[in-house]
Amino acid sequence: MKAETHPRYEDVEIRCACSNVIHTRSTRKGPLIIGICNACHPFYTGTQKFVDTAGRVDKFQQRMAKTQAAQAALAAAAAKKKKK
C-alpha cells in the first residue's frame, strides 16, 4: 500500500444544537456541528406528533366515500340492466 494516499482516521467531537456532545472517529477534521441528534430528535425522544395540515385526512376520506358511493351506484345500475 502506498504511503500518504489514505486520509487519517482520527478522534472527532460531534456537537449538536441541543448541546449534546458525541465522541467518535472520522476522516473529517475538527469538530462537526449538527442541527439535530438522537437526543433531541422527536422520533427518538417519543415526542413525535402527527399534524393534520388543513384537514387533509378528512378531505381524503370524503373523496374516498364519494368514490365508493359512485362505484356502488354503477354496480347497482349494471345489475339492474342485466335483469332487463
Backbone atoms as SQL, in Angstrom:
CREATE TABLE atoms (id INTEGER PRIMARY KEY, chain TEXT, resi INTEGER, resn TEXT, atom TEXT, x REAL, y REAL, z REAL);
INSERT INTO atoms VALUES
  (1, 'A', 1, 'MET', 'N', 0.845, -1.172, 0.000),
  (2, 'A', 1, 'MET', 'CA', 0.000, 0.000, 0.000),
  (3, 'A', 1, 'MET', 'C', 0.893, 1.237, 0.000),
  (4, 'A', 2, 'LYS', 'N', 0.523, 2.235, -0.793),
  (5, 'A', 2, 'LYS', 'CA', 1.310, 3.452, -0.880),
  (6, 'A', 2, 'LYS', 'C', 1.114, 4.312, 0.366),
  (7, 'A', 3, 'ALA', 'N', 2.150, 4.971, 0.773),
  (8, 'A', 3, 'ALA', 'CA', 2.076, 5.856, 1.925),
  (9, 'A', 3, 'ALA', 'C', 1.399, 7.167, 1.526),
  (10, 'A', 4, 'GLU', 'N', 0.705, 7.768, 2.466),
  (11, 'A', 4, 'GLU', 'CA', 0.073, 9.080, 2.303),
  (12, 'A', 4, 'GLU', 'C', -1.038, 9.124, 1.253),
  (13, 'A', 5, 'THR', 'N', -1.666, 7.991, 0.941),
  (14, 'A', 5, 'THR', 'CA', -2.779, 8.017, -0.016),
  (15, 'A', 5, 'THR', 'C', -4.135, 7.991, 0.686),
  (16, 'A', 6, 'HIS', 'N', -4.174, 7.487, 1.889),
  (17, 'A', 6, 'HIS', 'CA', -5.431, 7.375, 2.624),
  (18, 'A', 6, 'HIS', 'C', -5.535, 8.485, 3.664),
  (19, 'A', 7, 'PRO', 'N', -6.743, 8.995, 3.900),
  (20, 'A', 7, 'PRO', 'CA', -6.906, 10.042, 4.916),
  (21, 'A', 7, 'PRO', 'C', -6.690, 9.467, 6.319),
  (22, 'A', 8, 'ARG', 'N', -6.327, 10.347, 7.230),
  (23, 'A', 8, 'ARG', 'CA', -6.098, 9.922, 8.610),
  (24, 'A', 8, 'ARG', 'C', -7.436, 9.703, 9.303),
  (25, 'A', 9, 'TYR', 'N', -7.524, 8.658, 10.098),
  (26, 'A', 9, 'TYR', 'CA', -8.722, 8.292, 10.842),
  (27, 'A', 9, 'TYR', 'C', -8.486, 8.708, 12.284),
  (28, 'A', 10, 'GLU', 'N', -9.082, 9.844, 12.671),
  (29, 'A', 10, 'GLU', 'CA', -8.779, 10.445, 13.964),
  (30, 'A', 10, 'GLU', 'C', -10.031, 10.601, 14.823),
  (31, 'A', 11, 'ASP', 'N', -9.817, 10.885, 16.116),
  (32, 'A', 11, 'ASP', 'CA', -10.920, 11.165, 17.032),
  (33, 'A', 11, 'ASP', 'C', -11.562, 12.498, 16.662),
  (34, 'A', 12, 'VAL', 'N', -12.903, 12.530, 16.681),
  (35, 'A', 12, 'VAL', 'CA', -13.646, 13.732, 16.319),
  (36, 'A', 12, 'VAL', 'C', -14.756, 13.948, 17.343),
  (37, 'A', 13, 'GLU', 'N', -15.070, 15.185, 17.601),
  (38, 'A', 13, 'GLU', 'CA', -16.150, 15.540, 18.506),
  (39, 'A', 13, 'GLU', 'C', -17.305, 16.080, 17.672),
  (40, 'A', 14, 'ILE', 'N', -18.499, 15.517, 17.864),
  (41, 'A', 14, 'ILE', 'CA', -19.692, 15.974, 17.161),
  (42, 'A', 14, 'ILE', 'C', -20.541, 16.744, 18.160),
  (43, 'A', 15, 'ARG', 'N', -20.877, 17.992, 17.820),
  (44, 'A', 15, 'ARG', 'CA', -21.672, 18.834, 18.704),
  (45, 'A', 15, 'ARG', 'C', -23.024, 19.094, 18.056),
  (46, 'A', 16, 'CYS', 'N', -24.072, 18.922, 18.855),
  (47, 'A', 16, 'CYS', 'CA', -25.431, 19.159, 18.365),
  (48, 'A', 16, 'CYS', 'C', -25.895, 20.532, 18.842),
  (49, 'A', 17, 'ALA', 'N', -26.941, 21.041, 18.212),
  (50, 'A', 17, 'ALA', 'CA', -27.510, 22.324, 18.611),
  (51, 'A', 17, 'ALA', 'C', -28.114, 22.256, 20.011),
  (52, 'A', 18, 'CYS', 'N', -28.475, 21.062, 20.463),
  (53, 'A', 18, 'CYS', 'CA', -29.049, 20.902, 21.807),
  (54, 'A', 18, 'CYS', 'C', -27.964, 20.759, 22.865),
  (55, 'A', 19, 'SER', 'N', -26.724, 20.957, 22.513),
  (56, 'A', 19, 'SER', 'CA', -25.535, 20.901, 23.375),
  (57, 'A', 19, 'SER', 'C', -25.099, 19.468, 23.708),
  (58, 'A', 20, 'ASN', 'N', -25.626, 18.488, 23.011),
  (59, 'A', 20, 'ASN', 'CA', -25.179, 17.110, 23.181),
  (60, 'A', 20, 'ASN', 'C', -23.838, 16.942, 22.458),
  (61, 'A', 21, 'VAL', 'N', -22.893, 16.236, 23.087),
  (62, 'A', 21, 'VAL', 'CA', -21.578, 16.027, 22.503),
  (63, 'A', 21, 'VAL', 'C', -21.358, 14.524, 22.330),
  (64, 'A', 22, 'ILE', 'N', -20.924, 14.125, 21.138),
  (65, 'A', 22, 'ILE', 'CA', -20.661, 12.723, 20.821),
  (66, 'A', 22, 'ILE', 'C', -19.209, 12.612, 20.389),
  (67, 'A', 23, 'HIS', 'N', -18.493, 11.660, 20.970),
  (68, 'A', 23, 'HIS', 'CA', -17.101, 11.427, 20.591),
  (69, 'A', 23, 'HIS', 'C', -17.042, 10.175, 19.728),
  (70, 'A', 24, 'THR', 'N', -16.424, 10.303, 18.558),
  (71, 'A', 24, 'THR', 'CA', -16.313, 9.183, 17.629),
  (72, 'A', 24, 'THR', 'C', -15.032, 9.342, 16.820),
  (73, 'A', 25, 'ARG', 'N', -14.887, 8.526, 15.801),
  (74, 'A', 25, 'ARG', 'CA', -13.717, 8.611, 14.930),
  (75, 'A', 25, 'ARG', 'C', -14.193, 8.860, 13.512),
  (76, 'A', 26, 'SER', 'N', -13.412, 9.665, 12.761),
  (77, 'A', 26, 'SER', 'CA', -13.798, 10.012, 11.409),
  (78, 'A', 26, 'SER', 'C', -12.574, 10.472, 10.630),
  (79, 'A', 27, 'THR', 'N', -12.729, 10.550, 9.313),
  (80, 'A', 27, 'THR', 'CA', -11.660, 11.087, 8.475),
  (81, 'A', 27, 'THR', 'C', -11.794, 12.599, 8.328),
  (82, 'A', 28, 'ARG', 'N', -12.912, 13.165, 8.795),
  (83, 'A', 28, 'ARG', 'CA', -13.089, 14.617, 8.745),
  (84, 'A', 28, 'ARG', 'C', -12.335, 15.261, 9.899),
  (85, 'A', 29, 'LYS', 'N', -11.818, 16.435, 9.673),
  (86, 'A', 29, 'LYS', 'CA', -11.041, 17.130, 10.697),
  (87, 'A', 29, 'LYS', 'C', -11.904, 18.126, 11.451),
  (88, 'A', 30, 'GLY', 'N', -11.563, 18.349, 12.697),
  (89, 'A', 30, 'GLY', 'CA', -12.220, 19.356, 13.506),
  (90, 'A', 30, 'GLY', 'C', -13.549, 18.896, 14.059),
  (91, 'A', 31, 'PRO', 'N', -14.137, 19.715, 14.921),
  (92, 'A', 31, 'PRO', 'CA', -15.445, 19.344, 15.481),
  (93, 'A', 31, 'PRO', 'C', -16.539, 19.483, 14.432),
  (94, 'A', 32, 'LEU', 'N', -17.431, 18.530, 14.386),
  (95, 'A', 32, 'LEU', 'CA', -18.577, 18.573, 13.476),
  (96, 'A', 32, 'LEU', 'C', -19.750, 19.177, 14.238),
  (97, 'A', 33, 'ILE', 'N', -20.456, 20.103, 13.616),
  (98, 'A', 33, 'ILE', 'CA', -21.604, 20.733, 14.256),
  (99, 'A', 33, 'ILE', 'C', -22.840, 20.331, 13.461),
  (100, 'A', 34, 'ILE', 'N', -23.805, 19.703, 14.158),
  (101, 'A', 34, 'ILE', 'CA', -25.022, 19.230, 13.511),
  (102, 'A', 34, 'ILE', 'C', -26.230, 19.933, 14.119),
  (103, 'A', 35, 'GLY', 'N', -27.327, 19.900, 13.443),
  (104, 'A', 35, 'GLY', 'CA', -28.525, 20.591, 13.904),
  (105, 'A', 35, 'GLY', 'C', -29.423, 19.749, 14.778),
  (106, 'A', 36, 'ILE', 'N', -29.383, 18.432, 14.616),
  (107, 'A', 36, 'ILE', 'CA', -30.268, 17.560, 15.378),
  (108, 'A', 36, 'ILE', 'C', -29.578, 16.217, 15.578),
  (109, 'A', 37, 'CYS', 'N', -29.798, 15.625, 16.744),
  (110, 'A', 37, 'CYS', 'CA', -29.161, 14.339, 17.055),
  (111, 'A', 37, 'CYS', 'C', -30.192, 13.401, 17.670),
  (112, 'A', 38, 'ASN', 'N', -29.758, 12.244, 18.100),
  (113, 'A', 38, 'ASN', 'CA', -30.687, 11.272, 18.671),
  (114, 'A', 38, 'ASN', 'C', -31.227, 11.719, 20.027),
  (115, 'A', 39, 'ALA', 'N', -30.570, 12.649, 20.699),
  (116, 'A', 39, 'ALA', 'CA', -31.037, 13.120, 21.999),
  (117, 'A', 39, 'ALA', 'C', -32.158, 14.142, 21.873),
  (118, 'A', 40, 'CYS', 'N', -32.262, 14.820, 20.726),
  (119, 'A', 40, 'CYS', 'CA', -33.285, 15.859, 20.578),
  (120, 'A', 40, 'CYS', 'C', -34.241, 15.607, 19.414),
  (121, 'A', 41, 'HIS', 'N', -34.037, 14.561, 18.630),
  (122, 'A', 41, 'HIS', 'CA', -34.924, 14.271, 17.505),
  (123, 'A', 41, 'HIS', 'C', -36.262, 13.751, 18.024),
  (124, 'A', 42, 'PRO', 'N', -37.382, 14.291, 17.536),
  (125, 'A', 42, 'PRO', 'CA', -38.698, 13.889, 18.039),
  (126, 'A', 42, 'PRO', 'C', -38.995, 12.399, 17.894),
  (127, 'A', 43, 'PHE', 'N', -38.507, 11.760, 16.855),
  (128, 'A', 43, 'PHE', 'CA', -38.768, 10.334, 16.666),
  (129, 'A', 43, 'PHE', 'C', -38.136, 9.509, 17.778),
  (130, 'A', 44, 'TYR', 'N', -36.918, 9.843, 18.162),
  (131, 'A', 44, 'TYR', 'CA', -36.202, 9.070, 19.171),
  (132, 'A', 44, 'TYR', 'C', -36.598, 9.447, 20.590),
  (133, 'A', 45, 'THR', 'N', -37.091, 10.670, 20.800),
  (134, 'A', 45, 'THR', 'CA', -37.476, 11.086, 22.150),
  (135, 'A', 45, 'THR', 'C', -38.915, 10.729, 22.469),
  (136, 'A', 46, 'GLY', 'N', -39.687, 10.319, 21.463),
  (137, 'A', 46, 'GLY', 'CA', -41.071, 9.925, 21.684),
  (138, 'A', 46, 'GLY', 'C', -42.036, 11.094, 21.702),
  (139, 'A', 47, 'THR', 'N', -41.615, 12.249, 21.256),
  (140, 'A', 47, 'THR', 'CA', -42.493, 13.420, 21.240),
  (141, 'A', 47, 'THR', 'C', -42.999, 13.734, 19.842),
  (142, 'A', 48, 'GLN', 'N', -42.910, 12.772, 18.935),
  (143, 'A', 48, 'GLN', 'CA', -43.348, 12.989, 17.561),
  (144, 'A', 48, 'GLN', 'C', -44.862, 13.131, 17.518),
  (145, 'A', 49, 'LYS', 'N', -45.327, 14.122, 16.777),
  (146, 'A', 49, 'LYS', 'CA', -46.754, 14.366, 16.643),
  (147, 'A', 49, 'LYS', 'C', -47.117, 14.328, 15.167),
  (148, 'A', 50, 'PHE', 'N', -48.278, 13.780, 14.877),
  (149, 'A', 50, 'PHE', 'CA', -48.767, 13.771, 13.510),
  (150, 'A', 50, 'PHE', 'C', -49.728, 14.948, 13.361),
  (151, 'A', 51, 'VAL', 'N', -49.410, 15.831, 12.460),
  (152, 'A', 51, 'VAL', 'CA', -50.198, 17.040, 12.273),
  (153, 'A', 51, 'VAL', 'C', -51.027, 16.902, 11.007),
  (154, 'A', 52, 'ASP', 'N', -52.315, 17.097, 11.146),
  (155, 'A', 52, 'ASP', 'CA', -53.214, 17.056, 10.000),
  (156, 'A', 52, 'ASP', 'C', -53.337, 18.482, 9.471),
  (157, 'A', 53, 'THR', 'N', -52.500, 18.836, 8.522),
  (158, 'A', 53, 'THR', 'CA', -52.472, 20.183, 7.982),
  (159, 'A', 53, 'THR', 'C', -53.652, 20.399, 7.049),
  (160, 'A', 54, 'ALA', 'N', -54.432, 21.383, 7.342),
  (161, 'A', 54, 'ALA', 'CA', -55.568, 21.802, 6.508),
  (162, 'A', 54, 'ALA', 'C', -56.591, 20.688, 6.306),
  (163, 'A', 55, 'GLY', 'N', -56.727, 19.775, 7.258),
  (164, 'A', 55, 'GLY', 'CA', -57.740, 18.735, 7.167),
  (165, 'A', 55, 'GLY', 'C', -57.544, 17.766, 6.027),
  (166, 'A', 56, 'ARG', 'N', -56.308, 17.474, 5.673),
  (167, 'A', 56, 'ARG', 'CA', -56.022, 16.615, 4.523),
  (168, 'A', 56, 'ARG', 'C', -56.595, 15.216, 4.689),
  (169, 'A', 57, 'VAL', 'N', -56.539, 14.689, 5.893),
  (170, 'A', 57, 'VAL', 'CA', -57.059, 13.337, 6.120),
  (171, 'A', 57, 'VAL', 'C', -58.568, 13.331, 5.912),
  (172, 'A', 58, 'ASP', 'N', -59.259, 14.347, 6.452),
  (173, 'A', 58, 'ASP', 'CA', -60.712, 14.424, 6.282),
  (174, 'A', 58, 'ASP', 'C', -61.088, 14.574, 4.818),
  (175, 'A', 59, 'LYS', 'N', -60.347, 15.406, 4.087),
  (176, 'A', 59, 'LYS', 'CA', -60.628, 15.587, 2.661),
  (177, 'A', 59, 'LYS', 'C', -60.441, 14.281, 1.904),
  (178, 'A', 60, 'PHE', 'N', -59.389, 13.542, 2.247),
  (179, 'A', 60, 'PHE', 'CA', -59.150, 12.257, 1.585),
  (180, 'A', 60, 'PHE', 'C', -60.288, 11.281, 1.880),
  (181, 'A', 61, 'GLN', 'N', -60.709, 11.220, 3.127),
  (182, 'A', 61, 'GLN', 'CA', -61.790, 10.299, 3.490),
  (183, 'A', 61, 'GLN', 'C', -63.097, 10.670, 2.796),
  (184, 'A', 62, 'GLN', 'N', -63.354, 11.967, 2.630),
  (185, 'A', 62, 'GLN', 'CA', -64.557, 12.393, 1.909),
  (186, 'A', 62, 'GLN', 'C', -64.494, 11.983, 0.444),
  (187, 'A', 63, 'ARG', 'N', -63.324, 12.141, -0.181),
  (188, 'A', 63, 'ARG', 'CA', -63.173, 11.721, -1.581),
  (189, 'A', 63, 'ARG', 'C', -63.364, 10.221, -1.718),
  (190, 'A', 64, 'MET', 'N', -62.827, 9.463, -0.781),
  (191, 'A', 64, 'MET', 'CA', -62.974, 8.001, -0.831),
  (192, 'A', 64, 'MET', 'C', -64.440, 7.605, -0.676),
  (193, 'A', 65, 'ALA', 'N', -65.164, 8.277, 0.202),
  (194, 'A', 65, 'ALA', 'CA', -66.582, 7.968, 0.398),
  (195, 'A', 65, 'ALA', 'C', -67.366, 8.245, -0.889),
  (196, 'A', 66, 'LYS', 'N', -67.053, 9.371, -1.560),
  (197, 'A', 66, 'LYS', 'CA', -67.723, 9.688, -2.828),
  (198, 'A', 66, 'LYS', 'C', -67.419, 8.627, -3.882),
  (199, 'A', 67, 'THR', 'N', -66.163, 8.215, -3.960),
  (200, 'A', 67, 'THR', 'CA', -65.751, 7.215, -4.941),
  (201, 'A', 67, 'THR', 'C', -66.458, 5.892, -4.687),
  (202, 'A', 68, 'GLN', 'N', -66.514, 5.486, -3.432),
  (203, 'A', 68, 'GLN', 'CA', -67.172, 4.222, -3.103),
  (204, 'A', 68, 'GLN', 'C', -68.666, 4.294, -3.389),
  (205, 'A', 69, 'ALA', 'N', -69.287, 5.446, -3.121),
  (206, 'A', 69, 'ALA', 'CA', -70.714, 5.611, -3.414),
  (207, 'A', 69, 'ALA', 'C', -70.962, 5.549, -4.912),
  (208, 'A', 70, 'ALA', 'N', -70.093, 6.182, -5.694),
  (209, 'A', 70, 'ALA', 'CA', -70.241, 6.162, -7.152),
  (210, 'A', 70, 'ALA', 'C', -70.062, 4.749, -7.692),
  (211, 'A', 71, 'GLN', 'N', -69.105, 4.015, -7.161),
  (212, 'A', 71, 'GLN', 'CA', -68.893, 2.638, -7.606),
  (213, 'A', 71, 'GLN', 'C', -70.085, 1.761, -7.252),
  (214, 'A', 72, 'ALA', 'N', -70.670, 1.969, -6.084),
  (215, 'A', 72, 'ALA', 'CA', -71.841, 1.196, -5.686),
  (216, 'A', 72, 'ALA', 'C', -73.017, 1.514, -6.599),
  (217, 'A', 73, 'ALA', 'N', -73.178, 2.781, -6.973),
  (218, 'A', 73, 'ALA', 'CA', -74.265, 3.174, -7.866),
  (219, 'A', 73, 'ALA', 'C', -74.080, 2.551, -9.247),
  (220, 'A', 74, 'LEU', 'N', -72.848, 2.539, -9.742),
  (221, 'A', 74, 'LEU', 'CA', -72.584, 1.915, -11.045),
  (222, 'A', 74, 'LEU', 'C', -72.858, 0.416, -11.003),
  (223, 'A', 75, 'ALA', 'N', -72.474, -0.217, -9.915),
  (224, 'A', 75, 'ALA', 'CA', -72.713, -1.655, -9.790),
  (225, 'A', 75, 'ALA', 'C', -74.214, -1.940, -9.735),
  (226, 'A', 76, 'ALA', 'N', -74.970, -1.099, -9.021),
  (227, 'A', 76, 'ALA', 'CA', -76.418, -1.283, -8.934),
  (228, 'A', 76, 'ALA', 'C', -77.067, -1.067, -10.301),
  (229, 'A', 77, 'ALA', 'N', -76.612, -0.069, -11.047),
  (230, 'A', 77, 'ALA', 'CA', -77.154, 0.175, -12.376),
  (231, 'A', 77, 'ALA', 'C', -76.831, -0.976, -13.322),
  (232, 'A', 78, 'ALA', 'N', -75.652, -1.522, -13.239),
  (233, 'A', 78, 'ALA', 'CA', -75.264, -2.640, -14.087),
  (234, 'A', 78, 'ALA', 'C', -76.086, -3.882, -13.748),
  (235, 'A', 79, 'ALA', 'N', -76.349, -4.099, -12.469),
  (236, 'A', 79, 'ALA', 'CA', -77.163, -5.241, -12.049),
  (237, 'A', 79, 'ALA', 'C', -78.600, -5.073, -12.523),
  (238, 'A', 80, 'LYS', 'N', -79.101, -3.824, -12.503),
  (239, 'A', 80, 'LYS', 'CA', -80.475, -3.556, -12.937),
  (240, 'A', 80, 'LYS', 'C', -80.620, -3.784, -14.445),
  (241, 'A', 81, 'LYS', 'N', -79.556, -3.413, -15.216),
  (242, 'A', 81, 'LYS', 'CA', -79.570, -3.623, -16.657),
  (243, 'A', 81, 'LYS', 'C', -79.583, -5.097, -17.000),
  (244, 'A', 82, 'LYS', 'N', -78.837, -5.891, -16.237),
  (245, 'A', 82, 'LYS', 'CA', -78.771, -7.336, -16.507),
  (246, 'A', 82, 'LYS', 'C', -80.140, -7.992, -16.294),
  (247, 'A', 83, 'LYS', 'N', -80.903, -7.501, -15.349),
  (248, 'A', 83, 'LYS', 'CA', -82.226, -8.099, -15.052),
  (249, 'A', 83, 'LYS', 'C', -83.204, -7.877, -16.189),
  (250, 'A', 84, 'LYS', 'N', -83.041, -6.802, -16.939),
  (251, 'A', 84, 'LYS', 'CA', -83.959, -6.497, -18.040),
  (252, 'A', 84, 'LYS', 'C', -83.802, -7.401, -19.178);
